Amino acid sequence: MIDDPALPEMLAELAAARADEMDADTVNRELSIARKAIGWWQRQGWIEGDPTIGIERRPAPPDRTKALAENQIAALWRLDVALREKTLWKMLYESAARADEMLCLNVEDLYPQDKRGRITAKGGATEWIHWQSGTAQLLPRLITRRTCGPLFLTDRKAPAGTPTLDVCPETGRARLSYRRAEEIFEENTRLLANPLASPAAIAGGPPDLICPTPAAEAPTGSSPAANPDSR
């Protein structure tokens, strides 16, 4: 079925229809997930061709978010958050990879001894990301004894109907979704993104130094693929 010569044209039509309904980031993320699955099937020898060849990523609107300042980055590392978030944020910071690419990583994509991992980049190409000592120290604690499956997992068992590729075969938990990762980041960094917050407040000063404002958008490259209801 997947090697059907008519499938690429059918998928192209479906992708075009999907692009009319959803934003570019969502469409591009779904295309990346599909290509990662196809790449895995090809490595297993189950299929030969890639039916998504010819489907182009949609141009995304310009990113107008701002990077965090040095004092904000330092404050970010001091936040009391779960090991999963510490590892994801540190990995994003050290590798400069896209959040959706990072969330698509599987344990078997990692080469810890070389401090690098294999990702599916724009256009479906296989690329490598590299990290530093901060990530290298956190990864073993996050992975523990797992040997395969999604690197970043939810705290809950995967709901019925979750795609197999998004479920850890060893724990039964689901892949962390982009939406949930973004929610967690924003919940924990509202003060850091507050342009009216004083340096003392960002550094952990008393609450009366905080001037409340509406939560700002998460900064570029730090706001972290499937399974949108995962938590």
Beta strands, then each sheet from edge to edge (+ up, - down):
strand 1: 110-111
strand 2: 116-120
strand 3: 126-130
strand 4: 153-157
strand 5: 173-175
sheet 1: 1+ 2- 3+
sheet 2: 4+ 5-
end
